[in-house]
Amino acid sequence: MDEIDDFPQPGSQGEGAYQRLLVELREGRLNPGDRLRETELAERLGVSRTPVREAIRQLEADGIVTHVPRQGAAIRTLDYAEVMELYEMRTVLEGTAARLAARAASEIEIEELLHMNRALEKLGNSPEAFVLNRQFHAALLDAAKNRFLARSIAGLHKSLMILGPTTLTHPDRAAEAVEEHYGVLEALKARDGALAEAAMRAHIEKAQRVRVRALRARPLFDGDTL
């Protein structure tokens, strides 16, 4: 079989299984170290083992799944250095997106971002807010109008899914994030690219601090791994 055929094709059952596993990962129903048993997954997802196998191979290509000796496929566990490196890259890439959006976003796009953030402010830290927050960041990236940057951020976000649910689940973080978004939006409206980048970098760095504190609080944290 040609190597490309081992990966899910758009609209296929394998693609559907892949997307559902990504959702479970994002929502914290799959966690680092969890084993991916083809038979169990096929039964749960209501498909045969072949689409599940395709989905696992795609997750492995994404860097989300690894093969553990004598155990099989499992969700990767990131060490401390990897977590810090991921957030460092997220800070750079999303900061760049904000800078480009300050130059390229239309007035309609900026107004829509403002509307989304106002809606986010009313939702608190509800599940609906988590979805809208992702949509806000995706809309800002669209406004940057750089497809290569968008691909880089998409790949990075898949790796970040290994960390589990959004930091907005932590007390007060949702309200803080909304205020930080407003700072980015003010810079976009002023067409100040440097200020927009600085505001977005500060936003991601605050999320990083929340993430690191939460991971350090885990009972099994030993200072070297998260």
FIKOLZA-1660 file (N, C-alpha, C; in steps of 0.1 Angstrom, whole numbers, plus 5000, padded with zeros to 4 digits):
% residues 226
   i   px   py   pz ch aa at
   1 5008 4988 5000  A  M  N
   1 5000 5000 5000  A  M CA
   1 5009 5012 5000  A  M  C
   2 5005 5022 4992  A  D  N
   2 5013 5034 4991  A  D CA
   2 5011 5042 5004  A  D  C
   3 5022 5048 5009  A  E  N
   3 5022 5054 5022  A  E CA
   3 5011 5064 5024  A  E  C
   4 5008 5072 5014  A  I  N
   4 4998 5083 5015  A  I CA
   4 4984 5076 5018  A  I  C
   5 4982 5064 5014  A  D  N
   5 4969 5057 5016  A  D CA
   5 4967 5053 5030  A  D  C
   6 4978 5054 5039  A  D  N
   6 4977 5050 5052  A  D CA
   6 4971 5061 5061  A  D  C
   7 4969 5073 5055  A  F  N
   7 4963 5084 5063  A  F CA
   7 4949 5087 5059  A  F  C
   8 4941 5092 5068  A  P  N
   8 4927 5095 5065  A  P CA
   8 4925 5104 5053  A  P  C
   9 4916 5101 5044  A  Q  N
   9 4913 5110 5033  A  Q CA
   9 4901 5118 5037  A  Q  C
  10 4900 5131 5032  A  P  N
  10 4889 5140 5035  A  P CA
  10 4875 5133 5032  A  P  C
  11 4866 5133 5043  A  G  N
  11 4853 5128 5041  A  G CA
  11 4853 5113 5044  A  G  C
  12 4864 5106 5047  A  S  N
  12 4864 5092 5050  A  S CA
  12 4861 5089 5064  A  S  C
  13 4858 5076 5067  A  Q  N
  13 4856 5073 5081  A  Q CA
  13 4869 5075 5090  A  Q  C
  14 4880 5073 5083  A  G  N
  14 4893 5075 5090  A  G CA
  14 4894 5090 5094  A  G  C
  15 4890 5099 5085  A  E  N
  15 4891 5113 5089  A  E CA
  15 4881 5116 5100  A  E  C
  16 4869 5110 5099  A  G  N
  16 4860 5112 5110  A  G CA
  16 4865 5108 5123  A  G  C
  17 4871 5096 5124  A  A  N
  17 4877 5090 5136  A  A CA
  17 4888 5099 5141  A  A  C
  18 4896 5104 5132  A  Y  N
  18 4907 5113 5136  A  Y CA
  18 4902 5126 5142  A  Y  C
  19 4892 5132 5136  A  Q  N
  19 4886 5145 5142  A  Q CA
  19 4880 5142 5155  A  Q  C
  20 4873 5131 5157  A  R  N
  20 4867 5128 5170  A  R CA
  20 4877 5126 5181  A  R  C
  21 4888 5119 5177  A  L  N
  21 4899 5118 5187  A  L CA
  21 4905 5131 5191  A  L  C
  22 4906 5140 5181  A  L  N
  22 4912 5153 5184  A  L CA
  22 4902 5161 5194  A  L  C
  23 4889 5159 5192  A  V  N
  23 4880 5166 5201  A  V CA
  23 4881 5160 5215  A  V  C
  24 4882 5147 5216  A  E  N
  24 4884 5140 5229  A  E CA
  24 4897 5145 5236  A  E  C
  25 4907 5147 5228  A  L  N
  25 4920 5151 5234  A  L CA
  25 4918 5166 5239  A  L  C
  26 4912 5174 5231  A  R  N
  26 4910 5188 5234  A  R CA
  26 4902 5190 5247  A  R  C
  27 4892 5181 5249  A  E  N
  27 4882 5182 5260  A  E CA
  27 4887 5175 5272  A  E  C
  28 4899 5168 5271  A  G  N
  28 4904 5161 5283  A  G CA
  28 4899 5148 5285  A  G  C
  29 4892 5142 5275  A  R  N
  29 4887 5128 5277  A  R CA
  29 4898 5118 5273  A  R  C
  30 4908 5123 5265  A  L  N
  30 4920 5115 5263  A  L CA
  30 4932 5123 5269  A  L  C
  31 4940 5116 5276  A  N  N
  31 4951 5123 5284  A  N CA
  31 4964 5117 5281  A  N  C
  32 4975 5124 5284  A  P  N
  32 4989 5119 5282  A  P CA
  32 4990 5106 5289  A  P  C
  33 4996 5096 5281  A  G  N
  33 4998 5083 5286  A  G CA
  33 4987 5073 5284  A  G  C
  34 4975 5078 5280  A  D  N
  34 4964 5069 5277  A  D CA
  34 4967 5060 5264  A  D  C
  35 4965 5047 5266  A  R  N
  35 4967 5038 5255  A  R CA
  35 4955 5039 5245  A  R  C
  36 4959 5037 5232  A  L  N
  36 4949 5037 5221  A  L CA
  36 4947 5023 5216  A  L  C
  37 4938 5016 5221  A  R  N
  37 4935 5002 5217  A  R CA
  37 4925 5002 5205  A  R  C
  38 4929 4997 5194  A  E  N
  38 4921 4998 5182  A  E CA
  38 4907 4992 5184  A  E  C
  39 4906 4980 5190  A  T  N
  39 4893 4974 5192  A  T CA
  39 4884 4982 5200  A  T  C
  40 4889 4988 5211  A  E  N
  40 4881 4996 5220  A  E CA
  40 4876 5009 5213  A  E  C
  41 4886 5015 5206  A  L  N
  41 4882 5027 5199  A  L CA
  41 4872 5025 5188  A  L  C
  42 4874 5014 5181  A  A  N
  42 4865 5011 5170  A  A CA
  42 4850 5009 5175  A  A  C
  43 4849 5002 5187  A  E  N
  43 4836 5000 5193  A  E CA
  43 4830 5013 5197  A  E  C
  44 4838 5022 5204  A  R  N
  44 4833 5034 5209  A  R CA
  44 4829 5044 5198  A  R  C
  45 4837 5044 5187  A  L  N
  45 4834 5053 5176  A  L CA
  45 4824 5048 5166  A  L  C
  46 4821 5035 5167  A  G  N
  46 4812 5029 5158  A  G CA
  46 4817 5027 5144  A  G  C
  47 4830 5024 5143  A  V  N
  47 4836 5021 5130  A  V CA
  47 4844 5009 5131  A  V  C
  48 4850 5004 5119  A  S  N
  48 4858 4993 5119  A  S CA
  48 4872 4997 5124  A  S  C
  49 4881 4987 5125  A  R  N
  49 4894 4990 5130  A  R CA
  49 4903 4997 5120  A  R  C
  50 4900 4996 5107  A  T  N
  50 4908 5002 5097  A  T CA
  50 4908 5017 5098  A  T  C
  51 4896 5024 5099  A  P  N
  51 4896 5038 5101  A  P CA
  51 4903 5043 5114  A  P  C
  52 4902 5035 5124  A  V  N
  52 4909 5038 5137  A  V CA
  52 4924 5037 5135  A  V  C
  53 4928 5027 5127  A  R  N
  53 4942 5026 5125  A  R CA
  53 4947 5038 5117  A  R  C
  54 4939 5042 5107  A  E  N
  54 4943 5054 5099  A  E CA
  54 4944 5067 5108  A  E  C
  55 4934 5068 5117  A  A  N
  55 4934 5079 5126  A  A CA
  55 4946 5080 5135  A  A  C
  56 4950 5068 5140  A  I  N
  56 4961 5067 5149  A  I CA
  56 4974 5070 5142  A  I  C
  57 4975 5066 5129  A  R  N
  57 4987 5069 5121  A  R CA
  57 4988 5084 5119  A  R  C
  58 4977 5091 5117  A  Q  N
  58 4977 5105 5115  A  Q CA
  58 4981 5112 5128  A  Q  C
  59 4976 5108 5139  A  L  N
  59 4979 5114 5152  A  L CA
  59 4994 5112 5155  A  L  C
  60 5000 5100 5150  A  E  N
  60 5014 5098 5152  A  E CA
  60 5022 5108 5143  A  E  C
  61 5017 5110 5131  A  A  N
  61 5024 5120 5122  A  A CA
  61 5023 5134 5128  A  A  C
  62 5012 5137 5135  A  D  N
  62 5011 5150 5141  A  D CA
  62 5020 5152 5154  A  D  C
  63 5026 5141 5158  A  G  N
  63 5034 5141 5170  A  G CA
  63 5026 5140 5183  A  G  C
  64 5014 5136 5182  A  I  N
  64 5005 5134 5194  A  I CA
  64 5006 5121 5200  A  I  C
  65 5008 5111 5191  A  V  N
  65 5008 5097 5196  A  V CA
  65 5022 5091 5194  A  V  C
  66 5026 5083 5203  A  T  N
  66 5038 5075 5202  A  T CA
  66 5036 5061 5205  A  T  C
  67 5045 5052 5201  A  H  N
  67 5044 5038 5203  A  H CA
  67 5053 5034 5215  A  H  C
  68 5046 5028 5225  A  V  N
  68 5053 5024 5238  A  V CA
  68 5057 5009 5236  A  V  C
  69 5069 5005 5239  A  P  N
  69 5073 4991 5238  A  P CA
  69 5064 4982 5246  A  P  C
  70 5059 4972 5240  A  R  N
  70 5051 4961 5246  A  R CA
  70 5037 4966 5250  A  R  C
  71 5034 4979 5246  A  Q  N
  71 5021 4984 5250  A  Q CA
  71 5013 4989 5238  A  Q  C
  72 5020 4994 5228  A  G  N
  72 5013 4999 5216  A  G CA
  72 5012 5014 5216  A  G  C
  73 5002 5019 5209  A  A  N
  73 5001 5033 5207  A  A CA
  73 4995 5040 5220  A  A  C
  74 5000 5052 5223  A  A  N
  74 4996 5059 5234  A  A CA
  74 4997 5074 5232  A  A  C
  75 4989 5082 5239  A  I  N
  75 4991 5097 5238  A  I CA
  75 5004 5101 5244  A  I  C
  76 5012 5109 5237  A  R  N
  76 5025 5113 5242  A  R CA
  76 5024 5121 5255  A  R  C
  77 5034 5120 5263  A  T  N
  77 5035 5128 5275  A  T CA
  77 5047 5138 5273  A  T  C
  78 5044 5151 5274  A  L  N
  78 5054 5161 5271  A  L CA
  78 5062 5164 5284  A  L  C
  79 5075 5165 5282  A  D  N
  79 5083 5169 5294  A  D CA
  79 5083 5184 5295  A  D  C
  80 5089 5189 5306  A  Y  N
  80 5089 5203 5309  A  Y CA
  80 5094 5212 5298  A  Y  C
  81 5106 5208 5292  A  A  N
  81 5112 5215 5282  A  A CA
  81 5103 5217 5270  A  A  C
  82 5096 5206 5266  A  E  N
  82 5087 5206 5255  A  E CA
  82 5076 5216 5257  A  E  C
  83 5070 5216 5269  A  V  N
  83 5059 5225 5272  A  V CA
  83 5064 5240 5270  A  V  C
  84 5075 5243 5276  A  M  N
  84 5080 5256 5275  A  M CA
  84 5084 5260 5260  A  M  C
  85 5089 5251 5253  A  E  N
  85 5092 5253 5239  A  E CA
  85 5080 5256 5230  A  E  C
  86 5069 5248 5233  A  L  N
  86 5056 5250 5226  A  L CA
  86 5051 5263 5228  A  L  C
  87 5051 5268 5241  A  Y  N
  87 5045 5281 5244  A  Y CA
  87 5054 5292 5239  A  Y  C
  88 5067 5290 5238  A  E  N
  88 5076 5300 5233  A  E CA
  88 5073 5302 5218  A  E  C
  89 5070 5291 5211  A  M  N
  89 5067 5292 5197  A  M CA
  89 5053 5298 5195  A  M  C
  90 5044 5294 5204  A  R  N
  90 5030 5300 5203  A  R CA
  90 5031 5315 5204  A  R  C
  91 5039 5320 5214  A  T  N
  91 5041 5334 5216  A  T CA
  91 5046 5341 5204  A  T  C
  92 5056 5335 5197  A  V  N
  92 5062 5341 5185  A  V CA
  92 5051 5341 5174  A  V  C
  93 5045 5330 5171  A  L  N
  93 5036 5328 5160  A  L CA
  93 5023 5337 5161  A  L  C
  94 5017 5336 5173  A  E  N
  94 5005 5344 5175  A  E CA
  94 5007 5358 5176  A  E  C
  95 5019 5362 5182  A  G  N
  95 5023 5376 5182  A  G CA
  95 5025 5381 5168  A  G  C
  96 5031 5373 5159  A  T  N
  96 5033 5377 5145  A  T CA
  96 5019 5379 5138  A  T  C
  97 5010 5369 5141  A  A  N
  97 4996 5370 5136  A  A CA
  97 4990 5383 5139  A  A  C
  98 4991 5387 5152  A  A  N
  98 4985 5400 5156  A  A CA
  98 4991 5412 5149  A  A  C
  99 5004 5411 5147  A  R  N
  99 5011 5422 5140  A  R CA
  99 5007 5423 5126  A  R  C
 100 5005 5412 5119  A  L  N
 100 5001 5412 5105  A  L CA
 100 4986 5416 5104  A  L  C
 101 4978 5412 5114  A  A  N
 101 4964 5416 5114  A  A CA
 101 4962 5431 5115  A  A  C
 102 4971 5437 5123  A  A  N
 102 4970 5452 5124  A  A CA
 102 4972 5459 5111  A  A  C
 103 4979 5453 5102  A  R  N
 103 4981 5459 5089  A  R CA
 103 4971 5454 5079  A  R  C
 104 4967 5441 5080  A  A  N
 104 4959 5435 5069  A  A CA
 104 4944 5434 5072  A  A  C
 105 4940 5434 5084  A  A  N
 105 4926 5432 5088  A  A CA
 105 4917 5443 5082  A  A  C
 106 4905 5440 5077  A  S  N
 106 4895 5450 5073  A  S CA
 106 4888 5455 5085  A  S  C
 107 4881 5466 5083  A  E  N
 107 4873 5472 5094  A  E CA
 107 4863 5462 5099  A  E  C
 108 4857 5455 5089  A  I  N
 108 4846 5445 5092  A  I CA
 108 4852 5434 5101  A  I  C
 109 4864 5429 5097  A  E  N
 109 4870 5418 5105  A  E CA
 109 4873 5423 5120  A  E  C
 110 4878 5435 5121  A  I  N
 110 4881 5440 5135  A  I CA
 110 4868 5442 5143  A  I  C
 111 4857 5446 5136  A  E  N
 111 4844 5448 5143  A  E CA
 111 4839 5434 5147  A  E  C
 112 4841 5424 5138  A  E  N
 112 4836 5410 5142  A  E CA
 112 4844 5405 5154  A  E  C
 113 4857 5407 5154  A  L  N
 113 4865 5403 5165  A  L CA
 113 4860 5410 5178  A  L  C
 114 4857 5422 5177  A  L  N
 114 4852 5429 5189  A  L CA
 114 4839 5424 5194  A  L  C
 115 4830 5420 5184  A  H  N
 115 4817 5414 5187  A  H CA
 115 4819 5401 5194  A  H  C
 116 4829 5393 5189  A  M  N
 116 4831 5380 5195  A  M CA
 116 4836 5381 5209  A  M  C
 117 4845 5391 5212  A  N  N
 117 4851 5392 5225  A  N CA
 117 4840 5397 5235  A  N  C
 118 4831 5406 5230  A  R  N
 118 4820 5410 5239  A  R CA
 118 4811 5398 5243  A  R  C
 119 4809 5389 5233  A  A  N
 119 4801 5377 5236  A  A CA
 119 4808 5368 5246  A  A  C
 120 4821 5367 5244  A  L  N
 120 4830 5359 5252  A  L CA
 120 4829 5364 5267  A  L  C
 121 4829 5377 5268  A  E  N
 121 4828 5384 5281  A  E CA
 121 4816 5379 5289  A  E  C
 122 4805 5377 5282  A  K  N
 122 4792 5373 5289  A  K CA
 122 4792 5358 5292  A  K  C
 123 4800 5350 5286  A  L  N
 123 4800 5336 5288  A  L CA
 123 4808 5330 5300  A  L  C
 124 4817 5338 5305  A  G  N
 124 4825 5334 5317  A  G CA
 124 4834 5322 5312  A  G  C
 125 4835 5312 5321  A  N  N
 125 4843 5301 5318  A  N CA
 125 4835 5288 5315  A  N  C
 126 4824 5290 5307  A  S  N
 126 4816 5280 5303  A  S CA
 126 4822 5272 5290  A  S  C
 127 4817 5260 5288  A  P  N
 127 4822 5253 5275  A  P CA
 127 4820 5261 5263  A  P  C
 128 4809 5269 5262  A  E  N
 128 4806 5277 5250  A  E CA
 128 4817 5288 5249  A  E  C
 129 4822 5293 5260  A  A  N
 129 4833 5303 5260  A  A CA
 129 4846 5297 5254  A  A  C
 130 4848 5284 5257  A  F  N
 130 4861 5278 5253  A  F CA
 130 4861 5277 5237  A  F  C
 131 4849 5273 5232  A  V  N
 131 4847 5272 5217  A  V CA
 131 4849 5286 5211  A  V  C
 132 4842 5296 5217  A  L  N
 132 4843 5309 5211  A  L CA
 132 4857 5315 5212  A  L  C
 133 4864 5312 5223  A  N  N
 133 4878 5317 5224  A  N CA
 133 4886 5311 5213  A  N  C
 134 4885 5298 5209  A  R  N
 134 4892 5293 5198  A  R CA
 134 4888 5300 5185  A  R  C
 135 4875 5303 5184  A  Q  N
 135 4871 5310 5171  A  Q CA
 135 4876 5324 5171  A  Q  C
 136 4878 5330 5182  A  F  N
 136 4883 5344 5182  A  F CA
 136 4898 5343 5177  A  F  C
 137 4906 5334 5182  A  H  N
 137 4920 5333 5178  A  H CA
 137 4921 5329 5163  A  H  C
 138 4911 5320 5159  A  A  N
 138 4911 5316 5145  A  A CA
 138 4908 5328 5136  A  A  C
 139 4898 5336 5140  A  A  N
 139 4894 5348 5132  A  A CA
 139 4905 5358 5131  A  A  C
 140 4912 5360 5142  A  L  N
 140 4924 5369 5142  A  L CA
 140 4935 5364 5132  A  L  C
 141 4937 5351 5132  A  L  N
 141 4946 5345 5123  A  L CA
 141 4942 5347 5109  A  L  C
 142 4929 5345 5106  A  D  N
 142 4924 5348 5093  A  D CA
 142 4926 5362 5088  A  D  C
 143 4925 5371 5098  A  A  N
 143 4927 5385 5095  A  A CA
 143 4941 5389 5092  A  A  C
 144 4950 5380 5096  A  A  N
 144 4965 5383 5093  A  A CA
 144 4968 5380 5079  A  A  C
 145 4960 5371 5072  A  K  N
 145 4961 5369 5058  A  K CA
 145 4975 5363 5054  A  K  C
 146 4979 5353 5061  A  N  N
 146 4992 5346 5058  A  N CA
 146 4990 5331 5059  A  N  C
 147 4988 5324 5048  A  R  N
 147 4985 5310 5048  A  R CA
 147 4996 5302 5054  A  R  C
 148 5009 5306 5052  A  F  N
 148 5020 5298 5057  A  F CA
 148 5020 5299 5073  A  F  C
 149 5017 5311 5078  A  L  N
 149 5017 5313 5092  A  L CA
 149 5005 5305 5098  A  L  C
 150 4994 5305 5091  A  A  N
 150 4982 5297 5095  A  A CA
 150 4985 5282 5096  A  A  C
 151 4993 5277 5087  A  R  N
 151 4996 5263 5087  A  R CA
 151 5005 5260 5099  A  R  C
 152 5015 5269 5102  A  S  N
 152 5024 5267 5113  A  S CA
 152 5016 5267 5126  A  S  C
 153 5007 5276 5128  A  I  N
 153 4999 5277 5140  A  I CA
 153 4990 5265 5142  A  I  C
 154 4984 5260 5131  A  A  N
 154 4976 5248 5131  A  A CA
 154 4984 5236 5136  A  A  C
 155 4996 5234 5131  A  G  N
 155 5004 5223 5136  A  G CA
 155 5008 5224 5150  A  G  C
 156 5011 5236 5155  A  L  N
 156 5014 5239 5169  A  L CA
 156 5003 5236 5178  A  L  C
 157 4991 5240 5174  A  H  N
 157 4979 5238 5183  A  H CA
 157 4976 5223 5184  A  H  C
 158 4979 5215 5175  A  K  N
 158 4977 5201 5176  A  K CA
 158 4986 5195 5187  A  K  C
 159 4998 5200 5188  A  S  N
 159 5007 5195 5198  A  S CA
 159 5002 5201 5212  A  S  C
 160 4997 5213 5212  A  L  N
 160 4992 5218 5225  A  L CA
 160 4980 5211 5230  A  L  C
 161 4973 5204 5222  A  M  N
 161 4961 5196 5226  A  M CA
 161 4966 5185 5236  A  M  C
 162 4978 5181 5235  A  I  N
 162 4983 5170 5245  A  I CA
 162 4981 5175 5259  A  I  C
 163 4982 5188 5261  A  L  N
 163 4981 5194 5274  A  L CA
 163 4967 5194 5280  A  L  C
 164 4957 5191 5272  A  G  N
 164 4944 5190 5277  A  G CA
 164 4936 5202 5276  A  G  C
 165 4925 5204 5284  A  P  N
 165 4916 5215 5283  A  P CA
 165 4923 5229 5284  A  P  C
 166 4916 5239 5278  A  T  N
 166 4921 5252 5278  A  T CA
 166 4924 5258 5292  A  T  C
 167 4933 5267 5293  A  T  N
 167 4935 5274 5306  A  T CA
 167 4924 5282 5311  A  T  C
 168 4914 5285 5302  A  L  N
 168 4902 5293 5306  A  L CA
 168 4894 5286 5317  A  L  C
 169 4896 5273 5319  A  T  N
 169 4889 5265 5329  A  T CA
 169 4893 5270 5343  A  T  C
 170 4905 5276 5344  A  H  N
 170 4910 5280 5358  A  H CA
 170 4903 5293 5362  A  H  C
 171 4901 5294 5376  A  P  N
 171 4894 5306 5381  A  P CA
 171 4900 5319 5376  A  P  C
 172 4891 5328 5372  A  D  N
 172 4895 5342 5369  A  D CA
 172 4902 5343 5355  A  D  C
 173 4906 5331 5350  A  R  N
 173 4914 5332 5337  A  R CA
 173 4905 5337 5325  A  R  C
 174 4893 5333 5325  A  A  N
 174 4884 5337 5314  A  A CA
 174 4882 5352 5313  A  A  C
 175 4880 5358 5325  A  A  N
 175 4878 5373 5326  A  A CA
 175 4891 5380 5322  A  A  C
 176 4902 5375 5327  A  E  N
 176 4915 5381 5323  A  E CA
 176 4918 5380 5308  A  E  C
 177 4915 5369 5302  A  A  N
 177 4917 5367 5288  A  A CA
 177 4909 5377 5280  A  A  C
 178 4897 5379 5284  A  V  N
 178 4888 5389 5277  A  V CA
 178 4895 5403 5277  A  V  C
 179 4900 5407 5289  A  E  N
 179 4906 5420 5290  A  E CA
 179 4919 5421 5281  A  E  C
 180 4926 5410 5281  A  E  N
 180 4938 5409 5272  A  E CA
 180 4934 5410 5258  A  E  C
 181 4923 5403 5254  A  H  N
 181 4919 5404 5240  A  H CA
 181 4915 5419 5236  A  H  C
 182 4909 5426 5246  A  Y  N
 182 4906 5440 5243  A  Y CA
 182 4919 5448 5240  A  Y  C
 183 4929 5445 5248  A  G  N
 183 4942 5452 5245  A  G CA
 183 4947 5450 5231  A  G  C
 184 4946 5437 5226  A  V  N
 184 4950 5434 5213  A  V CA
 184 4941 5442 5203  A  V  C
 185 4928 5442 5205  A  L  N
 185 4918 5448 5196  A  L CA
 185 4921 5463 5195  A  L  C
 186 4924 5470 5207  A  E  N
 186 4927 5484 5206  A  E CA
 186 4939 5487 5197  A  E  C
 187 4949 5478 5198  A  A  N
 187 4961 5480 5189  A  A CA
 187 4957 5477 5174  A  A  C
 188 4948 5468 5172  A  L  N
 188 4944 5465 5158  A  L CA
 188 4936 5478 5152  A  L  C
 189 4927 5483 5161  A  K  N
 189 4920 5495 5156  A  K CA
 189 4929 5507 5153  A  K  C
 190 4940 5508 5161  A  A  N
 190 4950 5519 5159  A  A CA
 190 4959 5516 5148  A  A  C
 191 4959 5504 5142  A  R  N
 191 4968 5499 5132  A  R CA
 191 4982 5500 5137  A  R  C
 192 4984 5496 5149  A  D  N
 192 4997 5496 5155  A  D CA
 192 5002 5482 5156  A  D  C
 193 5010 5477 5147  A  G  N
 193 5015 5464 5146  A  G CA
 193 5023 5460 5158  A  G  C
 194 5033 5469 5162  A  A  N
 194 5042 5465 5173  A  A CA
 194 5034 5464 5186  A  A  C
 195 5024 5472 5188  A  L  N
 195 5016 5472 5200  A  L CA
 195 5007 5459 5200  A  L  C
 196 5002 5456 5189  A  A  N
 196 4993 5444 5188  A  A CA
 196 5001 5431 5190  A  A  C
 197 5014 5431 5185  A  E  N
 197 5022 5419 5188  A  E CA
 197 5026 5418 5203  A  E  C
 198 5029 5429 5209  A  A  N
 198 5033 5429 5223  A  A CA
 198 5021 5425 5231  A  A  C
 199 5009 5430 5228  A  A  N
 199 4997 5426 5236  A  A CA
 199 4994 5411 5234  A  A  C
 200 4995 5406 5222  A  M  N
 200 4993 5392 5220  A  M CA
 200 5003 5383 5227  A  M  C
 201 5016 5387 5227  A  R  N
 201 5026 5380 5234  A  R CA
 201 5024 5380 5249  A  R  C
 202 5020 5391 5254  A  A  N
 202 5016 5391 5269  A  A CA
 202 5005 5382 5272  A  A  C
 203 4995 5381 5263  A  H  N
 203 4983 5373 5265  A  H CA
 203 4987 5358 5265  A  H  C
 204 4995 5354 5256  A  I  N
 204 5000 5340 5255  A  I CA
 204 5009 5337 5267  A  I  C
 205 5017 5346 5271  A  E  N
 205 5026 5343 5282  A  E CA
 205 5019 5342 5295  A  E  C
 206 5007 5349 5297  A  K  N
 206 4999 5347 5309  A  K CA
 206 4993 5334 5309  A  K  C
 207 4988 5329 5298  A  A  N
 207 4983 5316 5297  A  A CA
 207 4993 5305 5300  A  A  C
 208 5005 5308 5295  A  Q  N
 208 5016 5299 5298  A  Q CA
 208 5019 5298 5314  A  Q  C
 209 5018 5309 5320  A  R  N
 209 5020 5309 5335  A  R CA
 209 5010 5300 5342  A  R  C
 210 4997 5302 5338  A  V  N
 210 4986 5294 5343  A  V CA
 210 4988 5279 5341  A  V  C
 211 4992 5276 5329  A  R  N
 211 4995 5262 5325  A  R CA
 211 5006 5256 5333  A  R  C
 212 5017 5263 5335  A  V  N
 212 5028 5258 5342  A  V CA
 212 5025 5256 5357  A  V  C
 213 5018 5265 5363  A  R  N
 213 5014 5264 5377  A  R CA
 213 5005 5252 5379  A  R  C
 214 4996 5250 5369  A  A  N
 214 4986 5238 5371  A  A CA
 214 4994 5225 5369  A  A  C
 215 5003 5225 5360  A  L  N
 215 5011 5212 5358  A  L CA
 215 5020 5209 5369  A  L  C
 216 5026 5219 5375  A  R  N
 216 5035 5217 5387  A  R CA
 216 5027 5212 5399  A  R  C
 217 5014 5215 5399  A  A  N
 217 5006 5211 5411  A  A CA
 217 5002 5197 5410  A  A  C
 218 5004 5190 5398  A  R  N
 218 5001 5176 5397  A  R CA
 218 5009 5168 5407  A  R  C
 219 5002 5158 5413  A  P  N
 219 5009 5150 5424  A  P CA
 219 5022 5143 5419  A  P  C
 220 5022 5139 5406  A  L  N
 220 5034 5132 5401  A  L CA
 220 5045 5140 5395  A  L  C
 221 5043 5154 5396  A  F  N
 221 5053 5162 5390  A  F CA
 221 5066 5161 5398  A  F  C
 222 5077 5158 5391  A  D  N
 222 5090 5156 5398  A  D CA
 222 5101 5166 5395  A  D  C
 223 5097 5177 5388  A  G  N
 223 5106 5187 5385  A  G CA
 223 5113 5186 5371  A  G  C
 224 5112 5174 5365  A  D  N
 224 5118 5171 5352  A  D CA
 224 5107 5169 5341  A  D  C
 225 5096 5163 5345  A  T  N
 225 5086 5161 5336  A  T CA
 225 5073 5167 5340  A  T  C
 226 5064 5169 5330  A  L  N
 226 5051 5175 5334  A  L CA
 226 5040 5165 5330  A  L  C
% end
